[in-house]
Amino acid sequence: MSEINWITLLQRMAPETLPIMESRYKILRQIRLLQPVGRRMLADTLQNTERVIRREVDFLREQRLIDSNRAGMFITAEGEEIMAAFHSFWKEADGIGSLEEEAARRLGIRRVSIVPGNSDESEWVREELSRHAAGELFHSLVEDTVVAVAGGSSVARMANYLPLSHLNGVVFVPARGALGEEVDLEANTIAARMAAKLGVSHRLLHIPDVMDEEVQRNVKRDPAISNVLQLIGSARLLVHGIGEAVEMSRRRGLNQEILRILKERKAVSEVFGYYFNRSGEMVYRMSTMGMPMESVQKIDSVLAIAGGKSKAEAILSYIENRGNYTLVTDEAAIREVLALLDTIR
């Protein structure tokens, strides 16, 4: 019997089992997020009583899905396997699989991968978003590939979930220069961390993201910088987030004149220093160092990560009809994206 038939059978014949399964799955994923964690903290974060949590974690320990030491409880290897399988089960039970197909078709992109929940409200969902994006990246890797990665918190978290790779000739590069924000969120740092986790090589671009065009021309004459820029231009795989225009203009510290232009032109999304309006039209571009937007559509595969209902308008304004894209997002964001599509068509 196929998986979907098993789900239907459970829903029709033993619906009381589904809430129990869901509850234990939520406990497992919260332990994985906080591990090592004690029962009291687990009960507080799940807003449940210690008595109930004690009963459930005893069951999970008997099933060898969790273990514990003096520091607290943690997920076992068997628990990780169960969680991976259970995620697919719940995607079908909740109709997430069908939602992914519908979203990819309506957006005109290659694929959509959805994590249940809302990143705006849950740290767990934010972590799962990056975990799933890391899986998408890992399974897209092939030998002798240049991978360009942009900055940002969601992309940065992906490095935590990448396994060791045995691929040859994979090189990670930053998609752009430095924004001058937190070092851990810079493209250079992320490229280096991802390469280290995977056991592959990397190259860095030690220049600011934004500079005067004449300065850019002079900087590009430096052989070391020129070589890295050539590598960036040869990337076959690109990973980036999608930012809200207002938030990204604040992070970039743009002057009042540029802020006025963005407001007048109704910019809602930002990628690589390029700003887009609700219709997906580029309304402003900064003089950035790194990958130009014109090169993105020529790349074999692009992975975008963005979640939270608040990001829906930005996601829609940028990603529609980009056929080489895979979008990793959450359920709240994609349902709002589809709702926005319904209002404009």
Secondary structure, DSSP 8 states (H G I E B T S, - for coil): --HHHHHHHHHHH-TTHHHHHHHHHHHHHHHHHH-SB-HHHHHHHHT--HHHHHHHHHHHHHTTSEEEETTEEEE-HHHHHHHHHHHHHHHHHTTHHHHHHHHHHHHTSSEEEEESS-TTT-HHHHHHHHHHHHHHHHHH--SS-EEEE--SHHHHHHGGG------SS-EEEESB-B-SS-GGGSHHHHHHHHHHHHT-EE----SBSB--HHHHHHHTTSHHHHHHHHHHHT-SEEEEE-EEHHHHHHHHT--HHHHHHHHHTTEEEEETTEEEETTS-EEEE--BSB--HHHHTTSSEEEEE--SGGGHHHHHHHHTT-TTEEEEEEHHHHHHHHHHHHHH-
